[in-house]
């Protein structure tokens, strides 16, 4: 049996993909098109593949908002806003009119879980206290 190297395309992914289904919202930059909802098929730190009924075009810049699963980020699940461009659009489930869309992220902003807020005038015991007269 002959195996041709052309038949075995190398995996160009730089980060591991996780088969995770999570709800997300997608917005196209500089577009009057409203934000729409979709569901991920797989996610990595560098991109996402999702299915949607909304037609998108390769090259479009999109913003994807999702709760990034802990198994992907290594941190507690938090809301992420990811900006990237569409690298692939293909039929996903033609019977339901869905497209599969691949997005490569340029950057992302992750919301961190907020620490509990203290009532006005309360002392936070986690922080070292300054004695009267010490410089701050």
HELIX and SHEET records of a PDB file:
HELIX    1   1 UNK A    5  UNK A    7  5                                   3    
HELIX    2   2 UNK A   70  UNK A   73  1                                   4    
HELIX    3   3 UNK A   94  UNK A   96  5                                   3    
SHEET    1   A 7 UNK A  23  UNK A  28  0                                        
SHEET    2   A 7 UNK A  36  UNK A  43 -1                                        
SHEET    3   A 7 UNK A  47  UNK A  52 -1                                        
SHEET    4   A 7 UNK A  98  UNK A 110 -1                                        
SHEET    5   A 7 UNK A  78  UNK A  93 -1                                        
SHEET    6   A 7 UNK A  61  UNK A  68 -1                                        
SHEET    7   A 7 UNK A  23  UNK A  28 -1                                        
END                                                                             
